[in-house]
């Protein structure tokens, strides 16, 4: 009898749950576009109450959406999608009722500036025939990043390596195993406009837009990159900043945290008349950094204007000014310094000042129902003053009991580092300094067209265009002198030479570079019955010139012409998207390559060297899909790279090197939260990267003469070539995102990066036996901190947000929450250059950074 009562009780309990589920308040519906009953996938659904409660979701492949568990109140429903007019409706929600909303979004009759490179109103990036990633505002805001490198490391195939400083204004990332130093192998855009100091001769990223201004990050790694150029070998990154708002509104965001970090950001816009909409953004931030004498301050201001003279024409203008002053230094750590105090940095006089101004003009005009024209005019001025005290090695006293190191005033040569009880530390010499002073001017005009038409009765979309571009790069080095003509570690003025006539002493360098370039591209996307085919081609012709002002104004120049074809395809299979493609990758000769090759003049006969652009054949294929629960992309990639000359910092190939990188990229998002709000949304990203140097000859860093680091045949067996430096075999990102209540979000992220070599000989640790494909470690070079692999590491971070009311939102984030101490890089080192002033040693990875932010929004941002 008791069993029967128990069974009846269980049935009644389950029935109550089922009944309560049936009575759960819910709003659902379908979103269509253009009154043709075509489902619109990815539309944003926002439900906001008069008391500040917020609910949100997006539509699935069928345009459907649903929101459960809504509290009774008066709500404003907003449905939005890029390029469409917003759908708005006021709804009074009552308990235990279901509401059905079917909405049709109409394409905006007024043209919008095209700032994205992937997302479009009529084609989501899932249809792109190549590997791609879009990181939206919701994820960016929740993670609350200090800088953009932090966000880019979430993208499969991208690896970031530590540079000096907390500001994250100088990023060092690689895509698919290419050289990460200063991100010189990646094309980086802001709103579709290039932002690197000099695209062709010096693309190193010494400026990076603050993360506070960015609303979306787009990454293309496939054949779609040939539309942008000139860097098409690694991929394209576009920082998207939203257009000026249509209605008056804005926000204020204040952040404070560890290591003296402080930030204030504001944006206000939406005033003006119906045709002209302005917006201003202003940022000021500072911090003390993760090491001694590592502080920075930054001021960044932006003015945006959106002018709509007619329904068929839109003009978007943006002006930006950036100033940064930091104690950035090249002085890294020796091994004993890193082991005892990774925060050590004695260089209190090193100074890095940056000023950049830029202007963009983007005019979009709809010439007909099938033809769209875009004209982009851009220009920038970038000035970098970097004064650094000359480094020396000194002996230090080490107390093993307290694990403390105390530098003495006894200078020593580098080769003492391996002797017992000779603890070498790298410090400033206290006597003199030098300045690396670089100024860049760039300007360009680009015209592109998009045409909808048919080919052999097949619907097709054509993109074609051209760009004229000019850049000037002034590369100066001076020896610091005070007003009294004396050297000093804090002299911030300098000279190129001293004396005259027979007593002339050259103390610096002054080289002026100019590049004039013309590029053109055409791409056709043809829709067949079975698949979409996308052939394309890009042409680059450019002249590079150099005048060496301290060598009799020696003039050198070279003109190069390259053809970069590509073809890609995509096909829908069982609600998934299969894609593949191949394209010609390209990296123009940088100033470093030009110096090595002397513009192609006086090369040693028979060396095989020539002034060629680095090229590659990039191929990939993959599968992506998306539904309510799963969002995934898996891709295999293969890069066959040729003509490598400038192999890395201070290292050059004595021939035109050949390298192969290949691997697998995967991204998986499982929205368990759609099943139950107590369950997390899981994000898994994994990259497998294999790298092999097939053919390359270099001068050994350990005195072994000229060696072949490529694939060899020994005793009838093939010995694999060396790996490229900074190519981790495994990279894993795991993220868990919870939303226990509508107002609150929580996220946990863990990142694992496997060990990497830091030089081309693949030197292992001194106390380890090398594998056949490795080189033995060197005790002295390892002690100096300039040789040896970087061990594997993992770091974890958390982020939390809470919507206090309709206007105020609080963010709490903790980067590297367990304060993991690890080697971030040796990017500014070369084992073949052991002198203190030539190689910087160990750069520690970012330490723990806990930040608290308050975001107050008003007007249309509420």
Secondary structure as GFF3:
##gff-version 3
##sequence-region A 1 862
A	DSSP	alpha_helix	2	22	.	.	.	ID=ss1
A	DSSP	beta_strand	26	33	.	.	.	ID=ss2
A	DSSP	beta_strand	38	39	.	.	.	ID=ss3
A	DSSP	beta_strand	44	49	.	.	.	ID=ss4
A	DSSP	beta_strand	54	58	.	.	.	ID=ss5
A	DSSP	beta_strand	64	68	.	.	.	ID=ss6
A	DSSP	beta_strand	73	80	.	.	.	ID=ss7
A	DSSP	beta_strand	87	93	.	.	.	ID=ss8
A	DSSP	beta_strand	98	105	.	.	.	ID=ss9
A	DSSP	three_ten_helix	125	127	.	.	.	ID=ss10
A	DSSP	beta_strand	132	135	.	.	.	ID=ss11
A	DSSP	alpha_helix	137	143	.	.	.	ID=ss12
A	DSSP	alpha_helix	148	152	.	.	.	ID=ss13
A	DSSP	beta_strand	158	160	.	.	.	ID=ss14
A	DSSP	beta_strand	173	175	.	.	.	ID=ss15
A	DSSP	three_ten_helix	181	183	.	.	.	ID=ss16
A	DSSP	beta_strand	187	190	.	.	.	ID=ss17
A	DSSP	beta_strand	193	194	.	.	.	ID=ss18
A	DSSP	three_ten_helix	211	213	.	.	.	ID=ss19
A	DSSP	beta_strand	216	220	.	.	.	ID=ss20
A	DSSP	three_ten_helix	223	227	.	.	.	ID=ss21
A	DSSP	beta_strand	236	240	.	.	.	ID=ss22
A	DSSP	beta_strand	249	257	.	.	.	ID=ss23
A	DSSP	beta_strand	262	269	.	.	.	ID=ss24
A	DSSP	beta_strand	276	287	.	.	.	ID=ss25
A	DSSP	beta_strand	296	310	.	.	.	ID=ss26
A	DSSP	beta_strand	313	326	.	.	.	ID=ss27
A	DSSP	alpha_helix	335	340	.	.	.	ID=ss28
A	DSSP	beta_strand	351	368	.	.	.	ID=ss29
A	DSSP	beta_strand	371	399	.	.	.	ID=ss30
A	DSSP	beta_strand	404	412	.	.	.	ID=ss31
A	DSSP	three_ten_helix	414	418	.	.	.	ID=ss32
A	DSSP	beta_strand	423	455	.	.	.	ID=ss33
A	DSSP	beta_strand	458	481	.	.	.	ID=ss34
A	DSSP	beta_strand	493	495	.	.	.	ID=ss35
A	DSSP	beta_strand	497	498	.	.	.	ID=ss36
A	DSSP	three_ten_helix	501	503	.	.	.	ID=ss37
A	DSSP	beta_strand	505	506	.	.	.	ID=ss38
A	DSSP	beta_strand	509	527	.	.	.	ID=ss39
A	DSSP	beta_strand	532	548	.	.	.	ID=ss40
A	DSSP	beta_strand	554	573	.	.	.	ID=ss41
A	DSSP	beta_strand	576	587	.	.	.	ID=ss42
A	DSSP	alpha_helix	591	597	.	.	.	ID=ss43
A	DSSP	three_ten_helix	598	600	.	.	.	ID=ss44
A	DSSP	beta_strand	614	626	.	.	.	ID=ss45
A	DSSP	beta_strand	630	648	.	.	.	ID=ss46
A	DSSP	beta_strand	651	671	.	.	.	ID=ss47
A	DSSP	three_ten_helix	672	674	.	.	.	ID=ss48
A	DSSP	beta_strand	681	695	.	.	.	ID=ss49
A	DSSP	beta_strand	697	699	.	.	.	ID=ss50
A	DSSP	beta_strand	706	708	.	.	.	ID=ss51
A	DSSP	beta_strand	712	714	.	.	.	ID=ss52
A	DSSP	beta_strand	717	719	.	.	.	ID=ss53
A	DSSP	beta_strand	730	738	.	.	.	ID=ss54
A	DSSP	beta_strand	744	753	.	.	.	ID=ss55
A	DSSP	alpha_helix	779	783	.	.	.	ID=ss56
A	DSSP	beta_strand	793	803	.	.	.	ID=ss57
A	DSSP	beta_strand	808	815	.	.	.	ID=ss58
A	DSSP	beta_strand	823	825	.	.	.	ID=ss59
A	DSSP	beta_strand	843	844	.	.	.	ID=ss60
A	DSSP	beta_strand	849	859	.	.	.	ID=ss61
###
